[in-house]
């Protein structure tokens, strides 16, 4: 097996396509993208999330690896292209995952995801005993149980025998590349989301490693996001349909690639992505952290950094509505031949902006930016006999937008006022969601022709890594010509009146949140391995 670096020699013109592989929380999506940024074909393979207790959220790394390999072969067949026409395969991945593996790459744990809160008790320990705020200022990862740093502290305290048997602690993309190429590498982007990586030195941070209780040899080798691996085995080449020498670009995290794929580079142009979770991000040319610790700072390249904040509860809230609150309505939508989400959106659209004074705090999975409170919980506020299920459906959607609004405000304090919002992710297919976002934020929202921003960003990074382009300027040609949504003044006035109430409810519930989270940890979910 051979390893290449960025800026490999120019590929023949016959290699017209880039395959983008996006290792997501609910599925792996694989795209074939041509040199003009057109998505020729896509294929998604879902896998389960295991939640044996309320504070755990895990996945099977072998299921995700299988999905990543099968997805390449399936999308090549869907696109009707030859493997020899593929310039490269470039990767995007969800952040903050952690897997313990032995020397044979056998997983000793499941893949512990960003949504896992088991290490919440170590937040005050990191802050108080290890000067956690200074670690944040060096690493750019806010102090929260999502962070692999906190997860490692938990393992050292609670499962020391497992730690002693662990050869490497890695994330899901590292696992995929180790299986494919036998090498442990992590790109600067995902490394900077671990809480263990020094942003300015581009290497593991000694103070963070000490807090985590590990040494750098237990982690992968940090490399540029344009780093290339080559040398597929004959078995994997046959399964994917690719020549063995096809370049595999290590790539970056889904968050920073969504910014690239949306073309959000200019000052005041912020990217909003809502998939399972959600995020608001802006791009800067050097590492930048928030004095109040509300925002992350992750690498895209050595000279591009993405600053912003993520929320736990994005599109997953609409799934919760479908599965728990509006099952009958969802089934009615299916009987009508509609996507259940589209039917629920039609129901929400019959309710006035503001849901007639019903506010929903969409904090069912705890919360990240700007609160970083794993104990936060969801609630309806203002519920009265007047309200119907349709009000509840709309208020859940509005609650997600209120969460986005709070992150935008924090980002504006650090990065300057908003000029334009560029939307991506699954929610960007819905005109109703996009109009609501414009109304809540009071800003213009634009959406590119393709909402697959992370995949487009991965493809752009692939072109840069293989020497087919010298910078990211061509991404603007890929994303022009999409939709544009202007805020409705009347609706914005309503939301501007509700937003302070929403914030006040959260502030006054912080102590009750801690109490009910403790109760749930003590009593809920015992023996419920699902």
Secondary structure, DSSP 8 states (H G I E B T S, - for coil): -EEE-SS-----TT--EEEEEEE-SSEEEEEEEETTS-EEEEEEEE---B-SSTT--EE-HHHHHHHHHHHHHHHHHHHT--GGGEEEEEEEE-SS-BEEE-TT--BSS-EE-TT--TTGGGHHHHHHHS-HHHHHHHH---SSTTSHHHHHHHHHHH-HHHHHH-SEEE-HHHHHHHHHHS--EEEHHHHTTTT-EETTTTEE-HHHHHHHT--GGGS-EEE-TT-EEE---HHHHHHHT--TT-EEEEEEEHHHHHHHHHT--STTEEEEEESSSEEEEEEESS----TTS-SEEEEEETTEEEEEEEES-SHHHHHHIIIII-HHHHHHHHHTTS-HHHHHHHHHTTS-TTGGG-EEE--TT-B-TTT-BTT---EEES--TT--HHHHHHHHHHHHHHHHHHHHHHHHHHH---SEEEEESGGGG-HHHHHHHHHHHTS-EEE-S-S-HHHHHHHHHHHHHTTS-SSSTTHHHHHTT-EEE---HHHHHHHHHHHHHHHHHHHHTHHHHHHHHHHHHHHTTTT---
